[in-house]
Amino acid sequence: MNPQEPPPIYKINEIAAALAKAQGEFLPVEKDGAVNAGKFSYRYSTISAIRKATTPALSKNGLAVTQVIDHIGDLHYLRTVLMHTSGQTIESEMVINVALKPQDLGSLLTYLRRYQLAAILGIVADEDEDGQMAQNAAQPAKQGKMQTTGAPKSDEPHQSTPRPAKASIYNGTAEQQKIVKEILTAKNVPEDCFAKIDELLMGKPSSEIYTIIPQVVADYEKFQREKQDGNQ
């Protein structure tokens, strides 16, 4: 091997080329799941829908995905691995709280598996609720029918869903906080994380909430685990 050449494990040239071809062959991903949290609703793609739309193209191009729970000592995490016949891989990991009740743990794993799978394949698996958060926060308390801004997406379940032209900035109004709480509750985020997420979201586009959630939850679970270890 050339001393200047990186070891195979760090190469992604072949898997990147195969993924690029596969992405061009993915079928439209159906948004077959729905969340209705009172003031807003949105649709999303379940794991089954993502698999159905992507597995044929992945297999055709020598790609496969596996998702496993692994651990280092007491630290457990969900690992999603995109594998190629060349031996090259792309991986994504996220810490999980195995101390949850079985039902809650199952819900969390389903949530994380869906997000990791969509992310590693470059799939858009959720509607953009940023527009709904902004529109709801801007509306007066007493208002009649909701009006639509711009043309709705073809896969939106409600044709009256508002879509402002520009992303809103989160400034912590009571209405925005209420909507954020609804989103976090719908996504099974621990309540102890709400205040930190609100703090980190302040002054940023509302859509940043989906980047902040995994970071805060992972830190929270790590803290809880370390706290448990300290009490033993």
Sequence and secondary structure as in RCSB ss.txt:
>XXXX:A:sequence
MNPQEPPPIYKINEIAAALAKAQGEFLPVEKDGAVNAGKFSYRYSTISAIRKATTPALSKNGLAVTQVIDHIGDL
HYLRTVLMHTSGQTIESEMVINVALKPQDLGSLLTYLRRYQLAAILGIVADEDEDGQMAQNAAQPAKQGKMQTTG
APKSDEPHQSTPRPAKASIYNGTAEQQKIVKEILTAKNVPEDCFAKIDELLMGKPSSEIYTIIPQVVADYEKFQR
EKQDGNQ
>XXXX:A:secstr
  TTS  GGG  HHHHHHHHHHHHH       EEEE SS EEEE  HHHHHHHHHHHHHHTTEEEEEEEEEETTE
EEEEEEEEETTS EEEEEEE  TTS HHHHHHHHHHHHHHHHHHHHT   B  THHHHHHHHHS SS  S    S
   TT S TT    SS  B    HHHHHHHHHHHHHTT  GGGHHHHHHHHTTSBGGGHHHHHHHHHHHHHHHHH
HHHHHH 
